[in-house]
Amino acid sequence: MRRPLTPMTTAIPKRRLIGALAATVLAAAAALGATSQASAASTTTCDDFLPPGTYGTVFVPPGAACFSDGGVVIGRGLFVGVGSTFVLGSEDSPGPLSSIYGGVFALGAMNVQIHFTTVIGGVTILGGSGPFGGPFFVTFNTIEDSKIIGPTTIDGYNGFWQGFIRNHTLGSVNFNNNQLVDPDGNEVVTNSIHGNLNCSGNDPAPQVGDSEGSPNLVYGSRTGQCVGL
């Protein structure tokens, strides 16, 4: 059963409501303008909107927010700074697909949201900046509908909600020590994981939540809190 958000939003799952808010902010960011496109060998500092194109390294500086509709190719890694926000694509539509070579690295970020993207080099998200604040007023990570070649580690996020949903990974997933305000958070579901799924120290424990998803397909071992998930 889907848990209601408030008496005024009983028919809307929280993750859908948050997603709709994210889409609204993304559209507003697109209207504000664009960060200059760089060549594949350079570094682009993004603190506004990242248009379709080919980039070298993309860096979101501490406290900044970077939004993209998709259609980007990042050749030398994505780095998301302390207290910052990065949003690529939307849950509601695949849009133009994106690729990130060199991996995703976030340290103490506020929001990391990646949709319909191929990531070569793995995903590492460490820490967070608390459950409230930023462009969405509440903080949330979501990696959805993506292909990840390399290990995934999400450790110590302390936001409002978090999801790892409908991804295909070639590498183990380590989902540990994530402490969320929303008891319906830490949704780890409908993934195909060619490796191990290791979960420990999460509150709430990894779950299906209101995603209406299916059990994960894990080709390696399931350990800790993800045994049986």
N, C-alpha and C positions, 0 to 999 in steps of 0.2 A: 504493500500500500504506500502511496506517496504521502509523505508527511506534509501538512499544510504549512505555509509560511506564516501568515497572520490571518485573522478572520476576513480581511479584505482580499486576500490572495489565495484562498483555499484551493482554487482550481489550477494554480500555476506552480509547478515544481520550482524550487529555489534556483536550481542550476539553469533553468530556462529563463527565469526572471533576470538573473545575473547576466546571462548571455545576451539578452535583449538590451540591457543597459550597456554592455560592452559594445554592441553593434552601433548604438546611438553615438557613443563617444567616438568610435572609429570613424563614422561618417563626418562628425564635426571636425575631427583632426584632418581628414582629407580636404575639407573645405578651407582650411587655414593656410595651406601651402605645402611645399615639398622641400625636403632636404636635398642638397645637390647630389646628383649621381656621380659616383667616382669610378675610376677604372678598376679592373680586377686586381691590380697590384697595390692599391692604396687602401687607406683606412677611412671609413665614413663614420663620423660621429652623428648619431641620429637623436634628436630631441624634439621631433615633431612628426612628420609623415615621411615614410620611406616609399617612394614610387616604384613601380615595376622597373626592373633593370638588373644589371650585373654589377656586383660589388666585390671588393676584396674582403677585408675585415670590416665588420660592423660593430661599433661600440656604442652602447647606451650609457651615458655618464650617470654618476650618482644623482638620484632625485629626478631624473628626466623621464619622459614618456615618449615612446616611439611606436607608431602605428603603421601597419601596411595591409592593403587589401590582398596582397599576394602577387604572384608573378615575379618574384625576386629570386636571384641566384647569388648566394653569398659564397665566395670561393675560399676564404681563409678564416672562417670561424665567426661566431656571434658571441659577444661578451656583454652581459647585462650587469650593471653596477648596483651598488648598495642603494636601496630605497627607490629603485627605478622600475619602470613598467615597459614591457615589450609585448605587443599584440601582432600576430601574423595570421591573417585569414579570419574566417568565421565558421562557427559550428553549423550555421544554417545553410551554407552553400559552399561547394568546393572552390568556386571562383577559379582564377588562374593559379595553377599549382606552383609551389616554390621548392627550392633545394638549398640546403646549407651544407657546405663541405667544410671540414675542419672542426665540426662539433658545436654544441651549445654549452656555454658556461655562464652560470648566474651565481653571484655571491651576495646574499642578503637582499635579494630583489623583492620588490613589493608584489608584482604580478608578472608571470611568464605564461603567455597563452599562445600556443602554436597549433595550427590546424592545417591539414592537407599538405604536409611538407615531407620531403625526404631529407633526413639528416644523416650524413655520413661522418662518423667520428664520435657518435654517442652524445648523450645529454647528461649534464651535471648541474644540478640545482642544489645549492647548499644554503641553509638558513632562510631568513625572511625578515620582514620589518613590522610584524604585528598584524592584527586582523582588520584594522580600520585605517582609512586614509587613501590618498591617491585619487586618480580620475574616476574610479567606480565607487568611492566611499567605503566599500569593503574590499578586501584583497583576496585574490584567488589565482591559483595556478591551474592550467589545463593543457595537457598534451593530448590531442585527439586526432584520429583518422590519419595518422602519420606513419612513415616507415623510418625506422631507426637502425642504422648499421653501426654497431658498437654498443658498449654497456650504457645502461641508464642508471643514474644514481640521483634520487631525490631524498634529501636528508635534512631534517631540522627545520622544515618550513613551519611557520607559526601564523599562517594566515587564517582567513575565514572559512574558505572551502578549497578543495583540491580534487582534480580528477585526472586519471590516466586511462583513457577509454578508446577502444577500437584501433589500437596501434598494432603494427607488425614489427617485431624487433628481431634483429640478428645479434644477439648478445643478452646477457642476463639483466634483470631489472632488480635494483636494490631500493626498497621503499621503506625508510626507517626514520623513527624519531620525529614524525610530523605531528604537531599538536595544533588542532583546529578548534575554532569556536563552534562551528556548525556540527551538530551531532550526525548530520547526514553527509558529512564530508569524507575525504579519503576514499573516493570511489575508484576502484581498480577493477575493471571489468571489460569483457569482450575483447581482450587482447590475444594476439598470437605471439608467443614468446619462445624464440629458439634459443633457449638458455634457461637459467634458473630464475625463479621468482622468490626473492628473499624479503621478508617483511618482519620488522620488530619495533617495539617501542612507540607505535603510533596510537594516537588518541583523537578520534575514535579509531578502532581497528579498521583496516581496509574492508570494504563492503560493496554491495551492489547499489545501495542507497535507492534513490528514486530514478536511476538511469534506465530502468527496465531492460538492462543488458543481460548478457548470457555469461556463463562461467568462462574464465580464461583458458585458452589452450596453451599448455606449458609443456615444452619438449624436454626440459630438464627436471629439476627438483623444485618443489614448493616447500618453503620453510617458514617457521614461526607463525605469524598471524595470517599468512596467506595459504596455509594448508587447507585445502578444501575450497578455496575461492576460485 
